[in-house]
Amino acid sequence: MNLLPLYIDPGTGSALFSIAIGIAAVVYFLVRGILIKTKIFAFRGKNKDQHNYKYVLYAEDKRYYNFFEPILDEFESRKIDVLYLTSSPDDPVFSAGYSHIQAKDIGQGNKAYAYLNFLSAEFLLTTTPELNVLQWKRSKGVKHYCHFIHAAGGPSLYRRYALDYFDSVLLSSDKDIDEIHTLERVRGLPEKQLLVVGNTYFDRAVEKVKQIPKTDGNNITVLISPSWGPSALLSVYGENLLTPLSQTDFHIIIRPHPQSLITEKQLIDSLMEKYKDNNNIEWDFNHDNLYALSKADIMISDFSGIIYDFAFLYNKPVIVNIQNLDFRRLDAHDLAEKPFYYEAFLKVGKELDDSNLNSAKDLILDLINNDTYKNAREEIMNIMWQFPGESAKRIVDFAIETAEKDKDKT
């Protein structure tokens, strides 16, 4: 019997290889999904001995404590028991000395999601988006999910579907209401409760700014404080912006976004190495941004909300770079018009782009020496920061009213 040699033509071999890769990928993600569900199910029993708190607050990182602190103080002053969940073991809440706030570190990643997915509460308040989008699922034990926007507006600049499955959203400006309702109509979702309450961070920051010592320097201080990602300032311009500025007599403070230290560490490390011998460049990684803001005479940023921190708290000039912001991954992609948050950037300061990048020094000097945008900054502040000084009270009032209303329904 003649044995014919086994032969597979290149086209068939390529197809078989692709099928094998596809099967391997399916098996991998199937097994991974089963492991995640197993971990979550195993964790379920650990939640059963949990106190059934009426009010629960969740912060995914310690840097959000600044936004929650006024709310916690308000609950504490009313002697209302609250469970504060955090994913940071060194969250400042643990040393705050509250009597009515129980703080608990629930870990990060799947461990945190497992805890949250089987939580019991009448009212849950968080700055964390994307409920029911990825791993974080609505718990049957939570009656009301509330998201509060901690920055100065901009709900449509969240990633797509980030707020769709909350029962309510607390806002700092009524400009945000139409944008959220538009997204609900486009996606066929029921209208959620929307309430303008102000901004806890700004309310507390106003008092903190007064306590920060003034620094009088002979040189102009420029704060570069961008967002993160491929469309952000350091990714787009990087050395093309920093090198010319490093050659001036300006004092340059570079404050990267905290997420950059995680996802763009190579970029940050390379820039720090590049300018390590420049005495006029300072890198700022402090938890609180107010100290860097207080030193600066002018800020250069992109689409980061810190632009409004600087403009509203100090009413000093800003330079923005938003030309590369990609809406496709954002809720704004589903809006017919650009969001107000985006348009406001161009009203509070001058835009930096390819046409004036090489003359950034002259642009800085021009803005510092005139008040062209001062009135516009005040106007935008009054629109995007409503009810100054009242946010914590309004938020706690809403939480109590909502919990009582849901209780009456049952």
C-alpha positions, 0 to 999 in steps of 0.5 A: 500500500502506497502512503501518500505524504500529508500535504496542506496547502498554504491557504488551508493551513492559514485557515486552520491556524486562524480557527485554532487561535479562535478556539483558544481565545474562546476557551481562555475567556470562557475559563476566565469568566468562570473564575471571576464568577467563582471568586464573586460567588465565593465572596458572597457569603462574606458580605452576609455579616455586614451591617445593613447600613441605610446610607453607603458611600463608595470611593474607588481611590483615596484621591476622591476623599476631598469630594466626599469629606464635606458630605461625610461631615454633614452626615456626621453633624446630623449624627447619621450612621454611614458606611464609607467604602474605599479601595485605598487602605491608606484613605484619609477617612481612616484617620478622620476621627468620625463617630458615625462614619464606619470606614472599610477597605474593600480592596481593588479590582474583582475583590471590590466588585464582588463586595459591591455586587452583593451589597445591601443599602437603601442609598448608595452614593459614588463618584465611580461611573460605569455601573452595570457596564463592566464588572460592577453590577447592580445589587438586588440589595441596593434600592437606589444608586446615585452618582455625583459628578465631582468635577465642574460639569461634563457628564457627556465627556464620560466614557460611553454608557457611564451613567446610563444605569444609575437611578439619579445623578447629582450635578453642579450645573443645570447645563448638564441636564439637557445633555443627559436627557438627550442621551436617554432619549437616543438610547431609549432609556427611562429618565433618571432623577437629575438634581443640581446640588453644586460642587463639594470640592469647590466648596471645601477648596475655597476655605483651603485656599485661604489657608495656603501661604502666599509665595512671592517669586520673581519668576513667572510660574507656569503649571502644566497639569494635563489629563492622560491618554493619547489625546492629552497634552503630554502625549500630543506635544511632550518635548515640543512644548517642554523643551522651549519652556525649559529654556525660558526663565519661567519656573515650570511645575509639571503635575501629571494626572495620577492615571498617567503614573499607571498607564503612561509610566514610560512617557513620564519616566522618559520626560523626567529623565530628559529634564532632570538637569533643568533647575527651573522644572519641578515635578509635582505628585502631591495628593492635593493639587491646591498647593501647585495651583496656588503657586502658579501664575498661569496654567497649561492643560488640555480637556482636564477638569483641573482647568476649571479648578484653576479658573474658578478658584483663582481666576488666573489665565489658562491655556488649553489644548482640546483639538485632539479630543476624540469624542468617539469613545465618549457619551458626547459622541451621541450628541448632535452638538458639542457639549457645553463643557467643551465649549466653555474651555474656549471661553475661559482661556486661549487655545494652544495648537500647532499654529502657536506652539512655537510661540508659547512663551509669548502667549504666556506673557500676553495672557498674564499681562492682560485680563482678556478672559477674566470676565468670561471666567467669572461668567462660566463659573457662575454657570458651572458652579451653582449653589456655592457653599450648599452642596453637602447639605443638598446632597445629604438632604437628597439622600435622606428624602430618597431613602425615605421615599423608597421606604414608603414604596415598600 
